[in-house]
Amino acid sequence: MDEGQKRSGRAARQAERSGKGARVGRPYIVRNIPTYDVLSEENLIRIEAAADRILAETGMEFRDDPVVLEHWRRAGAQVSGTLVRFEPGMLREVLADAPAEFVQHARNPARSVLIGGKSVVFAPAYGSPFVMDLDRGRRFGTLEDFRNFVMLAQGSPNFHHSGGTICEPTDVPVNKRHLDMVLAHLELSDRPFMGSVTAEERAEDSIDMARIVFGRDFVDANCVILGNVNVNSPLVWDGTMTRSLRAYARANQAAVVVPFILGGAMGPVTSAGAIAQSLAETMAGCALTQLERKGAPVIFGNFLSSMSLRSGSPTFGTPEPAIGSMVIGQLARRLNLPLRCSGNFTTSKLPDAQAMMEGTMSMLAAIHCGANFILHSAGFLDGLLSMSYEKFMLDADLCGSLHSYLDGIKIDDDQLAVSAFAEVGPGNHFFGCSHTMQHYETAFWDSELSDNEPFEKWEAAGSADAATRANRLWKKRLAEFEPPPMEAGMREALHGYVAEKKAAAGDMWY
Amino acid sequence: MDEGQKRSGRAARQAERSGKGARVGRPYIVRNIPTYDVLSEENLIRIEAAADRILAETGMEFRDDPVVLEHWRRAGAQVSGTLVRFEPGMLREVLADAPAEFVQHARNPARSVLIGGKSVVFAPAYGSPFVMDLDRGRRFGTLEDFRNFVMLAQGSPNFHHSGGTICEPTDVPVNKRHLDMVLAHLELSDRPFMGSVTAEERAEDSIDMARIVFGRDFVDANCVILGNVNVNSPLVWDGTMTRSLRAYARANQAAVVVPFILGGAMGPVTSAGAIAQSLAETMAGCALTQLERKGAPVIFGNFLSSMSLRSGSPTFGTPEPAIGSMVIGQLARRLNLPLRCSGNFTTSKLPDAQAMMEGTMSMLAAIHCGANFILHSAGFLDGLLSMSYEKFMLDADLCGSLHSYLDGIKIDDDQLAVSAFAEVGPGNHFFGCSHTMQHYETAFWDSELSDNEPFEKWEAAGSADAATRANRLWKKRLAEFEPPPMEAGMREALHGYVAEKKAAAGDMWY
């Protein structure tokens, strides 16, 4: 082997390594395994027919937003008061204008993500009022916590997106939180991010701040910010949400349209019925973006869950929503829309065995169903109510392993180890053979948190459990954090915008 | 609704409930979701060609068992010394005689299991020298521990099989352990079970004890016991294993043929190569059962794992073996053989977050790959070295949830909740609607161990983690245990057999 060959071999290994769980991130994952399709086409068509029937017979309410009613009227729906009914096929026709995939640009172009097709994008969890860690227990989230989570996400190669309201910064007035949150995403991360949806003007502020960074014309032509809008399930859209949804669409930015269905409460207790409802609600929301601005990017979302027979409490990470997500994935692909599905959920109050059993089951469902954007990839405990520092690190590790999972298996003579069998032969080990030496650095995902040591070595090192190791790791990561570079003028403009907006309004606390 | 309708509705609900995660077990699961096929047929054929090449060019060693060499010679393989080489296609031809599915009979006929096709059978983990619990930590397993685990499995509706060497009863001489273990499986459980493979005469003792229970003629015509035989990977079969494999096949009982490949050690470090090797090794072992007795039941097994780049330690529950298992499943189906795949693995030394992250990923791979018999469904910690009482209970709970997972989604007008949408309408909740009342008892799997309560309620109840709850549950289950009935004469005959065998030999301790 000459030196040239050696060098190219090393470069190839390094390139491969960057794609194989090593500590160099990819901007997003391109899946190399198929989606897991659990339902026949015949049954998918029956669900679609049930959704059409809900839309045509039961209809959907659109409250406190006359523009929406006007949109529907013009598009041919039957509007009576706030109740809207849709002829079968009508929404599908409107949805044909939405792009099947789009790029969400990051301020660091190397970190822009493709959303749609075979892409998979991991973002931290979203929306908890509480935070938790092993030292201080549960408490209300603060802006400091929020900034910490942005830094922990940015500091990990296992995410692709900075997310949105990672936790509620409850020490900031509700009408000013979005300013600090968007500022943190832009300053402390160079990945794509999400803006506010809690009021139309907050959505517009979020988009305005993106305009400072990307430029007004660029933003008008490209997606640079997402807004996550929820249906008030069952079958109600609130004006706050539709106004925010329209603000994003109007600016050519992507709304993520997400029903929130706890089976037996906000929807039927049977999975098939909850899925039909979810499809109806999402189709209506996605179609609305197209009526506001034809061709605007939009993401088909879903959120299914279950409840405990014993307590009536919502349950997460259970089998029924996992299977349901895979069906939703099939339905979204039939609409040719990018998909947000499921995420890492649990009702556990600690980063314990329950947390990762439920979390892994729900996260793998998001992977299998073909989700392009996984919003709640990391951090949730306590039934979505708390962001846990330790769980965040454990989930980040799971996200790392899912890079290798989605890479699937390559089949060629080298991967089939044809030469190794000839070299090693029966009864000998493969430790030192040249095929192993050539591949061992890239062959397997290497966890940062799992302890694979022999029992005695683990015991001698203090018998720490995974949560304790995660506790050490998040502190280390925060201590090491270095913010990505930002031009001083841009930073000044952003801070100026925030200061001006804050000065112009009083504080609202609820 | 008249009384007759009411009764039949109630009976139907109860029947459904028994199949939906409630506390009444099913003898085995019939999967209602497809397998997850991750590789194209073209790539499967390349793996098969690589396996054929290994068999033809590198060959396989069969040590210390001249009968095996004679079998191969007669079947047309090239035998030189202990090395055997196989023409492409030869093993497939032999394997055509093996059944695609078979029933393993339990002494309680209602608990007999189908192995093959769409069936899924959960058995406890197998082979740990150590046991662990939260009170006493890690220690060598004893017969008391072994019996405890048999009782815990029998006491749970979430298993279908009593397993084999659930832990090593290290306080019993090695040459007598099998007698106590088989006795415990037969007395304390009424489910199917596994016998010894550590020596030919121990395999025969195990089968003899089954003959006492089932009758000699029945055993000759039906499968009532399994034996798990391991390849000494790479590409070596030891005489101890082939003699035991032949003992089971000769008695028309099923050998489970399992390579043991830690990638980079007992096989190539690349997944494709390890899978090709696994296929070659399993095909040879399965074919051998057919040469010993044409038509004997046999199970195609596999065990893939990975290693840590940092420590060189084996790793479990990692993404590469998970994907690899799904490929092995596809290959087994192309051979039309029942499949044993993967299981619930972890290197964690505690029943913590790591344990259930790795355990859930590996267990779901076994579910997705189409495994018919999942040997290591519950209990492993510490890289297969320890059976944990708490992990056993946590895994049993996961097995329960997988019943609902494998049930998939039913699609009919009732499941689609057509009537419920008409009844509830937009903006109202589904809590009390008649559709919910009719279905809520059976709609969702209900965990025994997950805590779904609100934080405050959980905190007021003592803030227990999942491992602590599992600790309480296994003690409760053991205290409540009632052995299944057994006729006195049968019990006497079994005890007599064991006493006689024990008296006839000295004690071997290694």
Interface residues (C-beta under 8 A of the other chain):
Chain A: I33 P34 Y36 D37 V38 L39 N43 R46 I47 A50 R53 I54 E57 T58 G59 M60 E61 L83 F130 R138 N232 P234 L235 V236 G263 G264 A265 M266 G267 P268 V269 T270 S271 A272 G273 A274 I275 A276 Q277 S306 M307 S308 L309 R310 S311 S313 P314 T315 T318 P319 E320 A322 I323 G324 V327 T347 S348 K349 L350 P351 D352 A353 Q354 A355 M356 M357 E358 G359 T360 M361 L364 H368 D382 G383 L385 S386 K391 L394 D397 L398 S401 L402 S404 Y405 G408 I409 K410 I411 D412 D414 Q415 L416 A417 V418 A420 F421 A422 V424 G425 P426 G427 N428 H429 F430 F431 H435 T436 H439 Y440 E441 A443 F444 W445 D446 S447 L449 S450 D451 N452 E453 P454 F455 W458 E459 S463 D465 A466 A467 A470
Chain B: I33 P34 Y36 D37 V38 L39 N43 R46 I47 A50 R53 I54 E57 T58 G59 M60 E61 L83 F130 R138 N232 P234 L235 V236 G263 G264 A265 M266 G267 P268 V269 T270 S271 A272 G273 A274 I275 A276 Q277 S306 M307 S308 L309 R310 S311 S313 P314 T315 T318 P319 E320 A322 I323 G324 V327 T347 S348 K349 L350 P351 D352 A353 Q354 A355 M356 M357 E358 G359 T360 M361 L364 H368 D382 G383 L385 S386 K391 L394 D397 L398 S401 L402 S404 Y405 G408 I409 K410 I411 D412 D414 Q415 L416 A417 V418 A420 F421 A422 V424 G425 P426 G427 N428 H429 F430 F431 H435 T436 H439 Y440 E441 A443 F444 W445 D446 S447 L449 S450 D451 N452 E453 P454 F455 W458 E459 S463 D465 A466 A467 A470
